[in-house]
Amino acid sequence: QTLVDRAQRLRSGGVDPRTDNMLKITGDGRKAALDMRLVQGFSDPHGDTKLNRAVERIYATWDQTRDTRSTQLVFCDLSTPNPDKFNAYDELRAKLIERGIPEREIAFIHDADSDSAKAMLFDSVNAGRVRILIGSTEKMGAGTNVQKRLKALHHLDAPWRPRDIEQREGRILRQGNGNKEVDIYRYVTEGSFDAYMWQTLETKARFIQQVMNGSTTVRTAEDLDGGALTY
């Protein structure tokens, strides 16, 4: 409701864009859908939240594949590691450790800050020493070859472009993966900005597909009107 009120005030033209703007509103909406503590530090999210649901799924997969030491990827572009404030990465790791997963088996792609460190981390994932790797599309997309034991991939948030989804899922849906079947989970908070993000992706993917197909029956391909937040 707060986001709706802010958007309406913007449309009426009474707000300096340096104070508030659509990009800010979008950012806050995406953060709130991930975890309310990202927009209101005093919040106390409990029960069936996106992070709690992810912890349950990640733990279940980890537990079921102990013998084969299968691995998992978790993608989250928002709220990356920050030692000074609450973030989704540290919260997710803390909850997984609380459930009983050893800390040494959980890694952030952000901790590998050089090519050699990345190569060592990728080797550890392929060998099953690190079994849960958490990262963003930018850092864990193209060039991340950790598919040997991948069993599950988790989308904690929705990126802006269909190609980002392809890059994420291209880590697990590729040759060289020893698992014949894999699981891909998309976490969506009901009644939140997530719906808008996935609708945006769907619309973009549809018009891109029209162009790629080169169908002669389609005379026009429409993009979103500048991503206008008319919803």
C-alpha positions in Angstrom: 0.0 0.0 0.0 2.9 2.3 0.8 4.4 1.7 -2.6 1.0 2.5 -4.3 0.7 5.7 -2.3 4.2 6.8 -3.3 3.6 6.0 -7.0 0.3 8.0 -7.0 2.1 11.0 -5.4 4.7 10.8 -8.1 2.1 10.7 -10.9 0.4 13.8 -9.5 3.7 15.6 -9.9 4.2 16.9 -6.4 7.5 15.0 -5.6 11.1 16.0 -6.5 12.5 13.0 -8.4 15.7 13.3 -6.3 13.6 12.6 -3.2 11.5 9.7 -4.7 11.2 8.2 -8.1 9.9 5.0 -9.8 13.3 3.3 -9.7 13.4 3.8 -5.9 9.9 2.4 -5.6 10.8 -0.6 -7.7 13.9 -1.2 -5.6 11.9 -1.1 -2.4 9.2 -3.3 -3.8 11.7 -6.0 -4.8 13.5 -5.8 -1.4 10.2 -6.1 0.5 9.3 -9.2 -1.6 12.6 -10.8 -0.6 12.6 -9.8 3.1 10.9 -7.0 4.9 14.0 -6.3 7.0 15.6 -4.9 3.9 13.2 -1.9 4.0 12.2 -1.9 7.7 15.0 -2.9 10.0 12.6 -3.5 12.9 10.5 -6.0 11.1 10.3 -9.6 12.4 9.5 -11.9 9.5 8.4 -15.3 10.6 6.4 -18.2 9.3 6.2 -18.8 5.6 8.6 -16.3 4.1 10.7 -16.7 1.0 14.0 -17.2 2.9 12.4 -19.7 5.3 10.9 -21.7 2.3 14.3 -21.7 0.6 16.0 -22.9 3.7 13.6 -25.9 3.9 14.1 -26.8 0.3 17.8 -26.4 0.3 18.2 -28.4 3.5 15.9 -31.2 2.2 17.9 -31.6 -1.0 21.2 -31.4 0.9 19.9 -34.2 3.3 18.6 -36.4 0.5 21.8 -36.3 -1.4 24.4 -36.8 1.4 25.7 -40.1 -0.2 26.2 -38.6 -3.7 27.3 -35.2 -2.3 25.2 -33.4 -4.8 25.4 -29.6 -5.0 23.0 -26.6 -5.3 23.1 -23.1 -6.6 21.2 -20.2 -5.0 20.8 -17.0 -7.1 20.0 -13.7 -5.5 20.8 -10.4 -7.1 19.5 -8.2 -4.3 21.0 -7.8 -0.8 24.5 -9.2 -1.4 26.9 -9.8 1.4 27.6 -6.7 3.6 29.3 -7.0 7.0 27.7 -3.8 8.2 24.0 -4.4 7.7 21.4 -7.1 7.4 21.5 -9.0 4.1 19.8 -12.1 2.6 23.1 -13.9 2.0 24.3 -14.0 5.6 20.7 -14.6 6.9 20.4 -17.6 4.5 23.8 -19.1 5.6 23.0 -18.6 9.3 19.6 -20.4 8.9 21.2 -23.3 7.0 24.0 -23.7 9.6 21.2 -23.6 12.3 19.5 -26.5 10.5 22.7 -28.6 10.7 24.6 -27.9 7.4 28.4 -27.5 8.1 29.6 -24.0 7.4 32.5 -25.3 5.3 29.9 -26.7 2.8 28.3 -23.2 2.1 30.1 -20.6 0.0 29.4 -17.1 -1.4 30.7 -16.5 -4.9 31.6 -12.9 -3.7 34.3 -14.4 -1.5 36.3 -15.5 -4.5 37.7 -12.2 -5.6 40.3 -13.4 -8.1 40.4 -15.8 -11.0 42.6 -18.3 -9.1 40.2 -18.1 -6.0 37.2 -18.7 -8.4 38.9 -21.7 -10.0 39.6 -23.2 -6.6 36.0 -22.6 -5.5 34.6 -24.2 -8.7 36.8 -27.2 -8.2 35.5 -27.6 -4.6 31.9 -27.5 -5.9 32.5 -30.0 -8.7 34.2 -32.3 -6.1 31.3 -31.9 -3.7 33.3 -30.3 -0.9 31.3 -27.1 -1.2 27.7 -28.2 -1.6 25.8 -24.9 -1.6 27.0 -22.0 -3.7 25.2 -18.6 -3.3 25.7 -15.8 -5.8 24.3 -13.1 -8.2 23.6 -13.5 -11.9 26.5 -11.1 -12.6 29.1 -13.0 -10.6 27.8 -16.6 -11.0 26.4 -16.5 -14.5 28.4 -17.0 -17.7 31.7 -18.9 -17.2 30.6 -20.6 -14.0 31.2 -24.3 -14.7 30.2 -26.2 -11.6 27.6 -28.5 -13.2 29.2 -31.9 -12.3 27.1 -32.6 -9.2 24.3 -30.0 -9.5 21.0 -31.2 -8.3 19.0 -28.1 -7.6 18.9 -24.4 -8.5 17.0 -21.7 -6.5 15.8 -18.3 -7.9 15.4 -16.2 -4.7 14.5 -13.1 -6.8 13.6 -12.2 -10.3 16.2 -10.3 -12.5 15.2 -7.7 -15.1 16.0 -9.6 -18.3 15.0 -13.0 -19.7 18.7 -13.6 -20.6 19.6 -13.4 -16.9 17.2 -16.3 -16.3 18.8 -18.2 -19.2 22.3 -17.5 -17.7 21.2 -18.7 -14.3 19.6 -21.9 -15.5 22.4 -22.5 -18.0 24.6 -23.4 -15.0 22.6 -26.5 -14.3 20.9 -27.4 -17.6 24.1 -28.3 -19.4 26.3 -31.3 -20.5 28.5 -32.8 -17.9 26.0 -32.9 -15.2 25.9 -36.3 -13.5 22.3 -35.9 -12.4 19.7 -37.1 -15.0 17.0 -35.0 -13.4 17.4 -31.6 -11.7 15.1 -29.3 -9.7 14.6 -25.6 -10.4 12.8 -23.6 -7.8 11.4 -20.1 -8.2 10.3 -18.3 -5.0 7.6 -15.7 -5.4 6.0 -13.8 -2.5 2.3 -13.6 -3.1 0.8 -10.1 -3.3 4.2 -8.5 -3.7 6.3 -6.8 -6.4 7.5 -10.3 -7.5 4.4 -10.7 -9.6 5.2 -7.5 -11.5 8.8 -8.7 -12.1 7.9 -12.1 -13.5 5.2 -10.5 -15.7 7.8 -8.1 -17.0 10.1 -11.0 -17.8 7.2 -12.9 -19.5 6.3 -9.9 -21.7 10.0 -9.3 -22.7 10.6 -13.0 -23.4 7.5 -13.1 -25.6 8.4 -10.2 -27.9 12.1 -11.5 -28.0 10.7 -14.9 -29.1 8.7 -13.2 -31.8 11.8 -11.7 -33.2 13.9 -14.8 -32.9 11.3 -17.0 -34.6 11.2 -14.6 -37.5 7.5 -15.5 -38.0 6.2 -13.8 -41.2 2.6 -13.7 -39.7 3.7 -11.3 -37.0 4.1 -7.7 -38.3 4.9 -6.0 -35.0 6.7 -6.9 -31.8 6.0 -4.7 -28.8 8.2 -4.0 -25.9 6.9 -2.8 -22.5 6.3 1.0 -22.5 9.6 1.8 -20.8 8.7 -0.7 -18.1 5.9 1.7 -17.1 4.5 0.8 -13.7 0.9 1.0 -14.7 -0.1 -2.0 -12.6 
